[in-house]
């Protein structure tokens, strides 16, 4: 197993290099000029339009030179990978003082934002992940599996019954509800315009910084309730259906019939024999569910105005901030590869017949 993990981790390196290449290629292919967008020149950004054409061109040229946006595709790719500041012949690879505006992914430095040079992207991502996005994703993932697995087992044991059909219908409807619509409906229902039971905007109430630790935690937990519900319901419906299908397939296997013939009770058969094998399809989904939670949190964080990584990515797309987009998309790619590795390891734990020799 250890050799397999090491081999997979080594294979993740060229995979990530390919992911970075694709992301940068998509950014170059996308319409729009980040320099014009950020400087507010002819891009609807509200910038000054009183300068003559020469002055505007000078501003654009300086901005692109300072941020290496005037460099070719290969130079930008190498710049994002690492601190490659100087060419072998001694000429500066990046303009000005030779500073790498991206920092370097290989040294875990994502540089600064294009529109705010005092804001380090790595620090911003770390702050938003730890305080908002990861807690939201982990709580939702925990609830999804804790609720969906029992529902799937319950439905499988009563397959074809009226109760099973009712559960299937309800879960299908739940899975079909758009996330943004559900979030807006919950805001209208539980916000000040409705019942007024819960805060619906932001991560903290006004003046929360002055509260004691426990009231501060309670205030933050109340702000998390609705986003967690919205993040959970779709995955819950999907995972429960997968669990049901896996359990139905397993209970018709020969070894389950043998266990029944030996006189084992239904509870023992399900928990000791059927459950582990029926979890394999569910574990497959785990490879993508955490990255999807973080990437999919874009809509939820925008709807509930949560300062997480999803909203950060959205803001980067609006301003065409190459640095922010590259950093956030790279992190999502890395988490997807990590999720696939963790799911493969979980296979061997759930089913000892699977070997990674």
C-alpha positions, 0 to 999 in steps of 0.5 A: 500500500505504501509503495502504491501511495508513493507512486500515485503521489509522484504521478500527481506531479505531471498531472498537476502540470497538465492541469495548470497548462489547461487553466492558463490556456483557457484564461488566454482563450477567454475574451476580455483584457484583465488590464482594461478591466482592472484599470477601468478603461473601456471595460465598464469598471467605472474608471477615468476616461478623460485621458487621451489615447496615448496616456491610456496606452501608456497606462495599459502597457505599464500595468501589463509590464509590471504584472508580466501580462505582456509575456508569452504563454510559455513565460507566464506558465513557467512564472506561475510554476516557480521563481524563474526570474532570469533567463539562462543568458542573463536577460530578465525573464519578467519585466521591471526588476525581474520580480515574479508576479505569481510567486511560484506554485512549486514553492507554494507562493501564489503572488499578489492580487492584480488589483491590490498588491498588498494582498497576498493570494496565499494568505487570502485563500488560507484565511477563507478556506479555514474560516468559511469554505472548509468548515462548510464543506466538512459539515455538509459532507459529514451530514450527507453521509450520516443521513444518506447511508441510513436512508439508503439502507432503509430504502433497500430493505423495503425496495418496491414498497410504498414507503420506498417509492415515496422516499424515492419521489421526495429525494428526486424532487430534492435533488432537482431543486436548484441550489441558488433558488433554495438559498433565496427561498430560505433567506425569504422564509427565515430572514428578517423579511419572513420568520426572522429566526436566523441571520441570512447574510454574512459570517457574523452579525454586526459587532460580533468581534466584541462578543465573548468566545461562546456567544461569538461561536453561537453567532457564527453557527447560526450564520452557518445553518442555512448555507449548510442545509443548502449545501447538504440536500443535493448530495444527500439525495444523490448519495442515498440513491447510490447507497440504495442501489449498492445495497440492493445489488449486494443483498442478492449475492450468494454469501448473503443467502448463505448468511440467511441460511445460517440463521443470522438476523437481518441486522447482523447480515446488513451491518456485518456482511452487506454494508461494507461491500455496498459502500464501494459505490459511495466511496467512489463518489467521495473522490469528487464530493469534497472538491465539488463542495468547495467549487460548488460553494461559489453559488452558496457563498455569493447568495449568502454573502460568505467570504469564502474561497468560492466567492473569492473565485467569483470575484476573481472572475468578475475582475479578470484577475489572472492570479486569483483565478489560477490560484483557486483553480489550481487548488481545486485541481489538487484537491480533486487528485487528493480526493481520488487518492483517498477514495482508492485507499478507502477501497482497500480498507472497506474491501480487503480483496482489493490489493494495490501491490 
